[in-house]
Amino acid sequence: MRPPAATRAFRFDGRVALVHERGSGPAAPVVLVHGIGVARLYFEPLAHLLAASGRVIVVELPGFGRAPKQRHHSPPSIEELARLLAALLRDAGGGPYRLVGHSMGTQIVADLAARDPQLVADLALLGPVTDPAAPDAVRQGLRLALDTLGESAGANAAVFTDYLRTGPLWYLRTLPFMLGYDLLGVLPRIPVPALVLRGARDPIAPHDWTAEVAAHLPRSRFVEVPGAHHVVQFTHAAAVAAALSEGVR
């Protein structure tokens, strides 16, 4: 049976994130940052594995999952989310941290690592976005639908549970921030080592785009997980955990 995570609220600049923490041990602490629409559920298998050797923090960003939306606020931008996350890490103490971002979460952790590298031990970008070959909501939506068809029932259940909690309006109002963020422009300014990882069957983060992301980082390793789609950290948690333990050579 998996031990439950301790949950607390973190308030910054009028917004509220939920922080779920578990695990202890000698390994460097890990922070898991989700993508658009989703929240903590699809990180559960990976968080459980990583918590066996060290401290793991899963963040539910403001408005996503069960984190409150603060009705008077519009969704925060990628840069605002990065600033919130940096403040959260300073408050949590015990760093520097290993930052793991998935999908839109890769933009957030990359922005933080470029601005506040002293908080970051290393970086992992899982299924990074947004591929310039699909720069708009329609093409991204088609790729998302294709990915859903290939994911496991458990992965889809986790994703759609958090989609329902987040709600379509918050998703759609956040989408322009994700589509407009210049990830490739930020990556060369990141001094810490970085792992770039994708599922080999991921239609949202295809091979050529993900390889380009890795090439823009000063210190990176590129890994593809055979048989995995976009939600690789749920369906192939052991492979992702192994890649994280190997780090960047």
N, C-alpha and C positions, 0 to 999 in steps of 0.2 A: 504493500500500500504506500502511495506517495505521501510524504508529509506535506501538510498544507503550507502555503506561503503566508508570511506575515504581511498584511496590507496596511498602508497608510496613505494619507493624502498629502500632496506637496503643492503649495500655493506659490505662484510667482506671477507678478504683473497682472493680478486680477483673474488669473486662470488656475485651474485645478487639474493636476495629473494624479493618477493612482500609481503607487509604487508597491510592487509585490516582490518580497525578498525571501530567499531561502538559502540553505547550505552554509557550510563553513569548511575551512581547510586551508592548506598552504598555497593553493593555486591563486593566481591573480584574479581579482573580482571581475565579473563579466556583467555587462549591461546589454539587454536585448531590446531593440527598438523596432516596432512593427511598421507595417506599410499602411496605405490609404484604406479606410473603411474598416479594417480589422483592428484587433487589439491583442490581448495576451494569450488567448486560447490556442492559437496555432503554434505558439512557442513552447507549450507544455512538455512535449517529449524531449526537446533539446534542453530545456531548463532543468528537467529532472536528471538528465545525464550529467550535466555540468555541475549541478549542486552536490554531486558525490565527492567532488574534490575541492570545492571552493564556493565563495559567496556569489550568488546570482541575483541580479535585479532585473525584473521585467517591468517595463514602463507602459502604462496605458495613457496615451497623450490626451490632452484636453479635448473633450467632445467625442472621443472614440471609445467604443466598448461601453463600459460602465462609468467612465470618467465624465463628470458633468460638463454641459455645454456652455453654462453661463449665458443665458438667453440674450443678454444685451451685447454679446460679442459675436463677431464673425469669426470663422476659423482662422487660426494663426498661419502665417506663411512658414516656409521651410526655415528661413533665417530666424524667425521668432521661436520656432520649436527648438532649434539648435541652442539658442540662448537660454531657453527654459531648461533644457537638458543639462547644459553646463552648470547652471545654478543648482540643479538637483544634485549633481555629482559633488559640487563643492560642499553642499549641505550634508551629503551622505558620508563624506570623508573616507579615508582608507585607500585612496587611489595611488597611482594612476590606474585607470580602468581599461579593460579590453572591451571595445565597443563593437557590437554586432548589429548591423542594420539589415532589414529585409525590404526589398522593393522600395517604396518611398522612404522607408527608414534609412536606406543607404545614403540618400541625399542629406538627411538630418545629421547622421554621424559624420559624414564627410565634411559638412559645413562646420561642425563643432571642432573636428580635428584640425582643420585649416586655421580656425580662429584661436583655439585654446589647446594647442598640442601638449601642453604640460599636464593636462588632465587625462591624456590618452597613452596607454602602453602600446597598444596596437589596434588595428581596425580590421573588421571583416565585412565585406559587402556581398550580400547574398541576393542574387537576382536583381542587379541594379537597374534602375530606370532613369530617364526615359529614352528608349531607342529612337534616334532621329528619323528612322525609316517609318515610324508610326507616331507622328508628332501630335496627333489630335485625338479627341475623345472617342470618335467613331472607330478609328483603327485600333486604339488601345482596348476599347470595348470588345471588338471582334477577337483580339488576342486573348483577352480574359475569358471569353466564352469558350474558346478553343482549349485553353488551359483547364477550365473547369471540367470539361469532358474527359480529360486524362488523369485528373487527381483521384485519390482514393476517397471512399465514402466518408471516412473519418476526417480527412483534411477538409473536404467540402462542408461537413457539418460544423467544424470549428470556425471556418471562414464565414459561413452564412449566419451562424449564431451571432458573431460579432458585427457582421453587416447590419443585421436587424437592430442590434442595440445602438449602433452608430446612427443609422437612418440614412435614407437616400439624399436628403437635402444637405446634410453636413458633408457627405461624400462628394456631391457635385460641386459644392462651394469650395472644397479643398482642391479639387482636381486641377484647376488652372495653375495653382502654385506648383504642383508636381510637374505638370507639362511644361511650365515655363522656366524651371530651374536649370541652370547651366552647370551640370555636374562636371563635364569635361574641363570647364574653365577653373574649377576649384581644385581638382585632383592634383595638379602639379605643385600646389602649395602645401601639400600634406607631408610632413617630414617623417612620420612614424611608419613602421612596416604595415603592409596591408595584404590581406587575403581577399581575392575576388573569386566568388564561387557561384556556379549555376547548375541547375539540373540539366542534363544533356538533352532533355525533351521539352525544355522551357520555351514556349512561344513568346513570352513577354520580354524575356531577356535572352535573345538569341546569341549564338556563339560569336559572330563577328563583332557585335556591339559590346559584349562582355569582355572579349579580348581587347578591344579598344580601350575600355575602362581601365583594365590592368596596365596597358601600355602607357597610359597617362600618369600613372603613379610612380614616384621616384623609386619606391621599394615595394615590390608586389610579387605575389605568386598567384597563378590562375589555376583553378581546379574545376573540373566538370564531374558531376556525380552521375554515373550511368543509370538510365531508367527513370530518373527523377524529373518532375515538372517544376512549376514555379514555387510550390510550397515545400521545397526540399527539406527544410528544417523540421517539418512534421513527418513526412513520409520516409525520410532517410536520415533521421536524427543521429544515428550512430556514425554515419559517414561524415556528417557535418562536424560532429564533436571530434572525430579523429583528425579532420583537416585543421580544426582550430588548435588541437594539441600539438600538431606539427609546426604550426606557425609559418613564418616566412623565412626560408633558408637564405 
